[in-house]
Amino acid sequence: MMMDLEGSNRPAVYLAKTLVDSGHGVSIISPVMSNDAKQQLSSLGIEPVDLKVRLLGKSFGLSLLWFETWGREAFLRLNSRRVNRDHLVTINFSCTLAVPSTFWYLQGPTSTALRDMENELSGVYKSVYKVLKPAIECSDGKLIRDIRRKSAFTVANSKFCASLYRKWGIEADDVIHPPIDCELFQPRTPNPSGDYVLTYFGKETKFSTVRTIADHGVKIKAFGSKMPFIPREVIIHPNIDFKGRISSEQLVDSYSNALFTLFTFTHEPFGYIPVESMACGTPTLTYDMQGPSESVVDGYTGWLVRNDDEIVHKAVNLWEKGYPQNVRLNCVREASRYDRGFYAEKWLDLLKKA
């Protein structure tokens, strides 16, 4: 599903642009594609191919659209039926298209994400998920094995992500971390205001932990999709200012002026938030697990903690006492390792070998 060019779509778009700049003709195929995404791809010299899958949940938010798109393929293979033989797929960045490819870029199993998110789901969504859980996990396993059979090689977006696929007997041939654009994500001011903590609201967010931190007096600014299952007590909290979806320019400014970025998550194979924040010179407080533990260096570019109690304690301590300013310089240096230029070079090397 490609409603914009950000998030999990970014690896495909950045690589496609690199190939276009090298003189190749490139198309991007998606089950669903917004008009805005089509226009942006065309402006980059990339041919957009919209399979025009009809979704029923258009009024229920992007998270549920994502699940419906996955479900169509996992249960019935409805998306891949629309891919014709003229569409030669070299790299499959999706878990919603079981099509032949040279490379499959692993970005995390859907069933694992849903299992990790279960405790944060609100009443009706949690009830529905519990009923569907066995079917979801069975169908996801079949889909994953099907895509693997149709792919010559697999590349994971993190070491942790690679480990998730081993339960299905799939070993990643390589690991390439997703890219960020360090020309866009960079510090905007030498004197950050530091009068708020930035966080992200998404389907993987631990809203209960964010609320607890706000209860302790920490001023929080949040951005992300306006999902139907964000708890009302979080939205109306006096110490939480939820901005909804914001532009890239606004996001960079928000990162740059935050005291630190708070990243509470239930499931995150890689984690753009810590890397984007570091590129803007702002350290991240998050958990010592999954993808973010590979990008955040504890005590150097941020802080890694073991559980919710520790993250609440550390957040309040940082809010009240601050931290050494050299941490911000460390962040910019470390984030440069994830620049889109290095990402493109790694892919070009793989493609040449293949």
RODO-2510 file (C-alpha; in nm, 4 decimals, decimal comma):
residues 354
     n   res          X          Y          Z
     1     m     0,0000     0,0000     0,0000
     2     m     0,1591     0,3271    -0,1098
     3     m    -0,0325     0,6303     0,0151
     4     d     0,2911     0,8319     0,0474
     5     l     0,6640     0,7751    -0,0060
     6     e     0,7603     0,7537     0,3609
     7     g     0,7968     0,4768     0,6191
     8     s     0,8265     0,1251     0,4791
     9     n     0,7960     0,2672     0,1243
    10     r     1,1129     0,4704     0,1590
    11     p     1,3644     0,1869     0,0906
    12     a     1,1972     0,1052    -0,2411
    13     v     1,1695     0,4690    -0,3497
    14     y     1,5288     0,5630    -0,2649
    15     l     1,6680     0,2601    -0,4485
    16     a     1,4413     0,3228    -0,7484
    17     k     1,5618     0,6837    -0,7702
    18     t     1,9245     0,5664    -0,7601
    19     l     1,8594     0,3253    -1,0477
    20     v     1,6795     0,5948    -1,2477
    21     d     1,9745     0,8299    -1,1990
    22     s     2,2000     0,5509    -1,3296
    23     g     2,0013     0,5354    -1,6525
    24     h     1,7667     0,2453    -1,5785
    25     g     1,3944     0,2353    -1,6379
    26     v     1,2191     0,1591    -1,3106
    27     s     0,8591     0,0903    -1,2118
    28     i     0,7106     0,0598    -0,8641
    29     i     0,4104    -0,1709    -0,8289
    30     s     0,1662    -0,1367    -0,5395
    31     p    -0,1747    -0,2927    -0,4644
    32     v    -0,3042     0,0551    -0,3797
    33     m    -0,1460     0,3910    -0,4663
    34     s    -0,2691     0,7415    -0,3902
    35     n    -0,2727     1,0070    -0,6620
    36     d    -0,0207     1,2076    -0,4632
    37     a     0,2181     0,9114    -0,4496
    38     k     0,1785     0,8578    -0,8254
    39     q     0,2612     1,2207    -0,8958
    40     q     0,5671     1,2135    -0,6712
    41     l     0,6983     0,8940    -0,8295
    42     s     0,6469     1,0316    -1,1799
    43     s     0,8338     1,3494    -1,0856
    44     l     1,1288     1,1291    -0,9820
    45     g     1,1283     0,9500    -1,3184
    46     i     0,9758     0,6325    -1,1696
    47     e     0,6762     0,4704    -1,3403
    48     p     0,3915     0,4159    -1,0891
    49     v     0,1913     0,0949    -1,1382
    50     d    -0,1286     0,0984    -0,9348
    51     l    -0,2984    -0,2430    -0,9195
    52     k    -0,6137    -0,0591    -0,8063
    53     v    -0,7127    -0,3078    -0,5405
    54     r    -1,0539    -0,2170    -0,3993
    55     l    -1,0425    -0,1747    -0,0229
    56     l    -1,3469    -0,1647     0,2006
    57     g    -1,1964     0,0138     0,5016
    58     k    -1,0982     0,3460     0,3449
    59     s    -1,2732     0,5434     0,6183
    60     f    -1,1089     0,3572     0,9072
    61     g    -0,7533     0,4925     0,8869
    62     l    -0,4243     0,3811     0,7312
    63     s    -0,3517     0,1128     0,9904
    64     l    -0,6667    -0,0811     0,9074
    65     l    -0,6140    -0,0270     0,5351
    66     w    -0,2690    -0,1815     0,5769
    67     f    -0,4222    -0,4835     0,7499
    68     e    -0,6914    -0,5238     0,4840
    69     t    -0,4326    -0,5056     0,2047
    70     w    -0,2260    -0,7741     0,3763
    71     g    -0,5335    -0,9882     0,4454
    72     r    -0,6390    -0,9923     0,0793
    73     e    -0,3044    -1,1484    -0,0110
    74     a    -0,2533    -1,3687     0,2940
    75     f    -0,5906    -1,5407     0,2702
    76     l    -0,6774    -1,5301    -0,1009
    77     r    -0,3756    -1,3991    -0,2999
    78     l    -0,6028    -1,1339    -0,4478
    79     n    -0,3315    -0,8695    -0,4875
    80     s    -0,0758    -1,0775    -0,6773
    81     r    -0,3433    -1,1947    -0,9240
    82     r    -0,3438    -0,8427    -1,0620
    83     v     0,0283    -0,8485    -1,1449
    84     n     0,0652    -0,9385    -1,5130
    85     r     0,3616    -1,1019    -1,6847
    86     d     0,4882    -0,7692    -1,8154
    87     h     0,5645    -0,6646    -1,4581
    88     l     0,9120    -0,8075    -1,4003
    89     v     0,9818    -0,7709    -1,0289
    90     t     1,3500    -0,7530    -0,9432
    91     i     1,3069    -0,6587    -0,5766
    92     n     0,9983    -0,7258    -0,3678
    93     f     0,9746    -0,4813    -0,0743
    94     s     0,6269    -0,6016     0,0195
    95     c     0,4492    -0,8623     0,2310
    96     t     0,1313    -0,8031     0,0290
    97     l     0,2465    -0,9394    -0,3084
    98     a     0,3498    -1,3032    -0,3507
    99     v     0,5249    -1,2616    -0,6868
   100     p     0,8501    -1,3963    -0,8369
   101     s     1,1513    -1,1751    -0,7636
   102     t     1,5285    -1,1787    -0,7468
   103     f     1,5373    -1,0208    -0,3995
   104     w     1,2816    -1,0031    -0,1199
   105     y     1,3441    -0,7234     0,1309
   106     l     1,2240    -0,8409     0,4726
   107     q     1,0630    -0,5651     0,6812
   108     g     0,8867    -0,7759     0,9432
   109     p     0,6078    -1,0381     0,9590
   110     t     0,2552    -0,9025     0,9965
   111     s     0,1483    -1,1703     1,2448
   112     t     0,4397    -1,0917     1,4776
   113     a     0,3606    -0,7210     1,4712
   114     l    -0,0033    -0,7855     1,5601
   115     r     0,0920    -1,0222     1,8423
   116     d     0,3257    -0,7636     1,9957
   117     m     0,0627    -0,4903     1,9611
   118     e    -0,2195    -0,6915     2,1186
   119     n    -0,1997    -0,5451     2,4711
   120     e    -0,2248    -0,1883     2,3407
   121     l    -0,5344    -0,2520     2,1287
   122     s    -0,8589    -0,1070     2,2590
   123     g    -1,1628    -0,3255     2,3465
   124     v    -1,3323    -0,4076     2,0177
   125     y    -1,0079    -0,4343     1,8186
   126     k    -0,8544    -0,6650     2,0791
   127     s    -1,1635    -0,8873     2,0820
   128     v    -1,1668    -0,9192     1,7032
   129     y    -0,7946    -0,9928     1,6961
   130     k    -0,8229    -1,2709     1,9557
   131     v    -1,0840    -1,4442     1,7425
   132     l    -0,8822    -1,4088     1,4225
   133     k    -0,5369    -1,4695     1,5736
   134     p    -0,4989    -1,8419     1,4832
   135     a    -0,6091    -1,7809     1,1237
   136     i    -0,3856    -1,4741     1,0921
   137     e    -0,0752    -1,6565     1,2121
   138     c    -0,1416    -1,9618     0,9959
   139     s    -0,2081    -1,7547     0,6827
   140     d     0,0913    -1,5294     0,7431
   141     g     0,3203    -1,8301     0,7713
   142     k     0,1921    -1,9694     0,4412
   143     l     0,2297    -1,6290     0,2727
   144     i     0,5852    -1,5833     0,3995
   145     r     0,6918    -1,9287     0,2800
   146     d     0,5216    -1,8668    -0,0557
   147     i     0,7062    -1,5370    -0,1132
   148     r     1,0343    -1,6992    -0,0079
   149     r     0,9883    -1,9820    -0,2597
   150     k     0,9373    -1,7228    -0,5317
   151     s     1,2460    -1,5176    -0,4345
   152     a     1,6055    -1,6046    -0,5162
   153     f     1,7572    -1,4088    -0,2258
   154     t     1,6380    -1,2405     0,0948
   155     v     1,7685    -0,9205     0,2542
   156     a     1,6541    -0,8118     0,6023
   157     n     1,6244    -0,4526     0,7263
   158     s     1,7939    -0,5394     1,0591
   159     k     1,9531    -0,8298     1,2434
   160     f     1,6490    -0,8473     1,4682
   161     c     1,4174    -0,8587     1,1677
   162     a     1,6216    -1,1428     1,0206
   163     s     1,5752    -1,3372     1,3447
   164     l     1,1946    -1,3084     1,3172
   165     y     1,1871    -1,5122     0,9967
   166     r     1,3890    -1,8016     1,1345
   167     k     1,0758    -1,9518     1,2924
   168     w     0,9668    -2,0252     0,9344
   169     g     1,3093    -2,1614     0,8437
   170     i     1,4098    -1,8517     0,6458
   171     e     1,7669    -1,7235     0,6739
   172     a     1,8407    -1,3768     0,5375
   173     d     2,1250    -1,3672     0,2876
   174     d     2,2206    -1,0145     0,3942
   175     v     2,1179    -0,7194     0,6137
   176     i     2,0769    -0,3661     0,4767
   177     h     1,9369    -0,1059     0,7139
   178     p     1,6693     0,1269     0,5710
   179     p     1,7904     0,4712     0,4598
   180     i     1,7337     0,8284     0,5667
   181     d     1,8137     1,1443     0,3733
   182     c     2,0776     1,3251     0,5797
   183     e     2,0418     1,6309     0,3569
   184     l     1,6848     1,6602     0,4824
   185     f     1,7236     1,5247     0,8352
   186     q     1,9836     1,7497     0,9954
   187     p     1,9917     1,9956     1,2877
   188     r     1,7931     2,3124     1,2147
   189     t     1,9229     2,5253     1,5003
   190     p     2,2372     2,5556     1,7142
   191     n     2,0151     2,6461     2,0112
   192     p     1,7309     2,3940     2,0468
   193     s     1,4426     2,5124     2,2617
   194     g     1,4369     2,1827     2,4504
   195     d     1,1030     2,2693     2,6104
   196     y     0,9269     1,9485     2,5057
   197     v     0,9874     1,5792     2,4425
   198     l     0,8948     1,4476     2,0979
   199     t     0,7215     1,1144     2,0429
   200     y     0,5474     0,9228     1,7670
   201     f     0,1909     0,7899     1,7734
   202     g     0,1460     0,4837     1,5543
   203     k    -0,0075     0,1408     1,5653
   204     e     0,2965     0,0096     1,7589
   205     t     0,3007     0,2839     2,0266
   206     k     0,2750     0,2037     2,3987
   207     f     0,0228     0,4772     2,4733
   208     s    -0,0094     0,3795     2,8387
   209     t     0,3615     0,4469     2,8977
   210     v     0,3487     0,7841     2,7199
   211     r     0,0522     0,8821     2,9379
   212     t     0,2367     0,7809     3,2567
   213     i     0,5348     0,9970     3,1602
   214     a     0,3036     1,2901     3,0889
   215     d     0,1403     1,2338     3,4291
   216     h     0,4806     1,3120     3,5843
   217     g     0,4807     1,6597     3,4319
   218     v     0,6848     1,5964     3,1166
   219     k     0,5622     1,8125     2,8257
   220     i     0,5182     1,5900     2,5214
   221     k     0,4636     1,6790     2,1566
   222     a     0,3380     1,3877     1,9450
   223     f     0,3029     1,3351     1,5704
   224     g     0,1615     1,0544     1,3572
   225     s    -0,1551     0,9245     1,1992
   226     k    -0,4914     1,0038     1,3555
   227     m    -0,5783     0,6424     1,4260
   228     p    -0,9177     0,5354     1,5573
   229     f    -0,7652     0,3459     1,8507
   230     i    -0,5547     0,6190     2,0165
   231     p    -0,6922     0,6320     2,3740
   232     r    -0,8996     0,9426     2,4396
   233     e    -0,7218     1,0053     2,7707
   234     v    -0,3975     1,0424     2,5748
   235     i    -0,5426     1,2829     2,3178
   236     i    -0,6930     1,5163     2,5819
   237     h    -0,4026     1,4962     2,8297
   238     p    -0,2937     1,8511     2,9285
   239     n     0,0762     1,7619     2,8900
   240     i     0,0387     1,5975     2,5471
   241     d     0,0126     1,8065     2,2308
   242     f    -0,0859     1,5749     1,9455
   243     k    -0,0165     1,7339     1,6050
   244     g    -0,1364     1,4490     1,3832
   245     r     0,0374     1,4055     1,0468
   246     i     0,2963     1,6751     0,9829
   247     s     0,5159     1,7635     0,6852
   248     s     0,8772     1,6533     0,6567
   249     e     0,9912     2,0111     0,7190
   250     q     0,7808     2,0332     1,0348
   251     l     0,9119     1,6955     1,1477
   252     v     1,2762     1,7991     1,1091
   253     d     1,2075     2,1176     1,3047
   254     s     1,0285     1,9180     1,5755
   255     y     1,3177     1,6735     1,6081
   256     s     1,5751     1,9524     1,6146
   257     n     1,4127     2,1476     1,8983
   258     a     1,3119     1,8565     2,1214
   259     l     1,5014     1,7893     2,4419
   260     f     1,5000     1,4243     2,3426
   261     t     1,2836     1,1832     2,1451
   262     l     1,0790     0,9282     2,3370
   263     f     1,0181     0,6043     2,1485
   264     t     0,7892     0,3606     2,3281
   265     f     0,6947     0,0712     2,1043
   266     t     0,5508    -0,2770     2,1130
   267     h     0,7022    -0,3945     1,7851
   268     e     0,9758    -0,2406     1,5705
   269     p     1,1934    -0,4470     1,3321
   270     f     1,4140    -0,1440     1,2500
   271     g     1,2847     0,1937     1,3715
   272     y     1,3107     0,5128     1,1653
   273     i     1,2292     0,7383     1,4608
   274     p     1,5606     0,7000     1,6508
   275     v     1,7720     0,7392     1,3360
   276     e     1,5802     1,0428     1,2087
   277     s     1,6049     1,2018     1,5513
   278     m     1,9783     1,1376     1,5751
   279     a     2,0323     1,2892     1,2296
   280     c     1,8683     1,6070     1,3623
   281     g     2,1027     1,6075     1,6611
   282     t     1,8517     1,4836     1,9166
   283     p     1,9110     1,1699     2,1279
   284     t     1,6464     0,9011     2,1717
   285     l     1,5195     0,7250     2,4833
   286     t     1,3873     0,3785     2,3980
   287     y     1,3999     0,0100     2,4879
   288     d     1,7061    -0,2121     2,4688
   289     m     1,5412    -0,4560     2,2312
   290     q     1,4441    -0,5231     1,8707
   291     g     1,5541    -0,2897     1,5892
   292     p     1,6175     0,0312     1,7886
   293     s     1,8795    -0,1446     2,0012
   294     e     2,0904    -0,1752     1,6833
   295     s     2,0882     0,1988     1,6046
   296     v     2,0888     0,3715     1,9465
   297     v     2,4197     0,3564     2,1344
   298     d     2,3421     0,3695     2,5065
   299     g     2,4933     0,6748     2,6760
   300     y     2,6390     0,7995     2,3469
   301     t     2,3478     0,8768     2,1122
   302     g     2,0641     0,8089     2,3536
   303     w     1,9551     0,5741     2,6278
   304     l     1,8399     0,2121     2,6223
   305     v     1,6298     0,0772     2,9080
   306     r     1,4867    -0,2642     2,9912
   307     n     1,1225    -0,1974     3,0695
   308     d     0,8413     0,0560     3,1136
   309     d     0,9316     0,1460     3,4717
   310     e     1,2859     0,2312     3,3669
   311     i     1,1760     0,4364     3,0672
   312     v     0,9399     0,6426     3,2871
   313     h     1,2111     0,7016     3,5472
   314     k     1,4726     0,7943     3,2856
   315     a     1,2370     1,0254     3,0954
   316     v     1,1514     1,2225     3,4089
   317     n     1,5183     1,2396     3,5113
   318     l     1,6229     1,3709     3,1670
   319     w     1,3381     1,6234     3,1693
   320     e     1,4452     1,7592     3,5070
   321     k     1,8265     1,7386     3,4781
   322     g     1,9125     1,7331     3,1070
   323     y     2,2264     1,5719     2,9641
   324     p     2,5734     1,6713     2,8255
   325     q     2,5474     1,8653     2,4978
   326     n     2,8169     1,6581     2,3255
   327     v     2,5529     1,3857     2,2950
   328     r     2,3909     1,5892     2,0159
   329     l     2,7145     1,5886     1,8142
   330     n     2,7473     1,2137     1,8666
   331     c     2,3991     1,1687     1,7255
   332     v     2,4717     1,3449     1,3973
   333     r     2,7915     1,1470     1,3431
   334     e     2,6274     0,8115     1,4162
   335     a     2,3213     0,8801     1,1991
   336     s     2,5390     0,9443     0,8932
   337     r     2,5906     0,5655     0,8708
   338     y     2,2273     0,5351     0,7615
   339     d     2,2386     0,7930     0,4831
   340     r     2,0655     0,6967     0,1600
   341     g     2,3965     0,7090    -0,0287
   342     f     2,5433     0,4178     0,1694
   343     y     2,2153     0,2289     0,1386
   344     a     2,2167     0,2662    -0,2405
   345     e     2,5794     0,1524    -0,2674
   346     k     2,5047    -0,1689    -0,0781
   347     w     2,2088    -0,2485    -0,3026
   348     l     2,4033    -0,1744    -0,6211
   349     d     2,6764    -0,4151    -0,5092
   350     l     2,4166    -0,6871    -0,4471
   351     l     2,2463    -0,6300    -0,7802
   352     k     2,5768    -0,6543    -0,9657
   353     k     2,6572    -0,9853    -0,7937
   354     a     2,3114    -1,1219    -0,8714
***
